[in-house]
Amino acid sequence: MDAKTAAKAIRKGDISPVYLLYGSEKYQMKQFVDMLKEKVVEEEHRDFAIIPYDLTETPIEVVVEEAETAPFLVPKKLIIVRDTSVFAAGKDGGKIEHRIEALLTYMDNPADYSIIIFTVQAEKLDERKKIVKRLKSDASVIAFTPLGGDDLVAWIHKRAGEREVQLAAGAAESLIQYTGTGLQSLAAEIDKLCLYAGAQGIISTADIESLVPRSTEQNVFAMVEDLANLRLDKALSIFYELLKQKEEPIKIAALITRQFRIMLQVKELMGQSYSQQQIASQLSLHPYGVKVAGEQARRFRPEQLRQLLYDLGELDYRMKTGVVDKVLGLEMFLLKMGAEASV
């Protein structure tokens, strides 16, 4: 089941006694849990009705006992259980022994006054485990994966639209370049920009440039984008700004290397007819990052990217051994790359 289908069912009052939420998109997972709280538990009852557990500290049979115990002073209770390995691969960090059969037995006849939500901090479930198979057949198992490139842009427009604010053409993409792909960070920046624009206002790329801080990683990402588009002056401007911020040139070079390595990997996998989602999974990247890297990579031949990675490797060695001044070495690399790309 996907999150949209589950949310639609919850709004209609069709609520499962057990939910298993997993995936890397923690912000959407939290939003789903918050929606369940609002639907199931009245605000004045939440001190008694919402009960948290962590399976690294508490045996799962204690969670089941809680679910079987009638609620106190409230009609229903929501039991929110954090997990890192009971439903995923690996072992618990603690020394807790879990009697999984207790949960299996409970699922045969769940209490109508309790709702258990397991939130699994892992990208995948361990499909070999009996409890996972049972939950997938008898409970609501929902994956929360990163939004794809177009979906992420649409999500930004939707969140701004809920505040009666629009984004100018290209502003959503610019915001991603400045903030990254994390929904929590994006949400915070959108809220700030909406306050600045006001109701019925429009957020421009200039607003984003002046109001949204950019991390070192995002600055390097933008620098590579400028280099790929032959905007050497802008790329150097970002580089000099990073130096003013006391960023270490070796770190900047490492981040540049990482981006070019991603570009080469994406280019090669695209040549093998991998989809954007498949590439993202293969390289453990966000789909939007794959989309942008693919667009950047189209401006380079594979042999050019391999040569750039070789040159960056040589530069890294020369900077670390003192053969070349770190700032001068990286500056010369950028100038050389800009000159070669323009040919």
C-alpha angles and dihedrals in degrees: 000000000000125000095250093054091046092048091050091052092049092052088054090052096254099133125172119225090226131033127186113197121185142160143085098278098090095168094061090043090055091048090053092051090047090052090053090050091053093046099044106030127047113227095246090054099051097097089063101027104051114070122180127204136176118209091211086067105025131051114241091238088065088057089051091049089052091051091050093049114092114247120258117238092338132085097227139013134210117215111199113195124190116209135178104175116000090089096024134057120283136042131290116265089228132054098255119140113211124206097212092180088071090065092043090054092046091054090061089066112009120190113258092219097056134069118191119203117190112196110196118201095211136091093230138030122229100252091191093068118098093222092054091051090049094048092049090054101039107023139048107271112185129184121211108200129169115278116255121246098270093037091053092052090047090050091054092051091047094051092049090045090056086062092047092251129125131206122228119238110291094009095110091053090047091052090053090051090053100039107026128231100294109120094212093056092042092050092052093050093045090052090050093048092047091054088051094047095043128210113325088012129134125231112219131196087249089058090053093048092052100039108032119075116221123218122228090256092052091046090054090046089054091046091055090047090053091048091049089052094046093249095139094159091057092045091053091046090057090046093053091046090054089052090052087054088056094247114166112249091219089057091048090050091049091052091048089050091051092053094049090047089053090049091054093046092048092047092051094046092047087053087057090054096252114160122238091254092048091050091049090052093044094050097033091239135137112263091237090055089052091050093052093042089052091052091048093046092056088070092061135058115233091248090053091054092048090051091049091051090049091049091049090051090052091046091051091053093046093048094048094047094047095244089127133023106259097228094042092046094053092042091053090049091054092047092048092048092049091050093049094045091054093056 
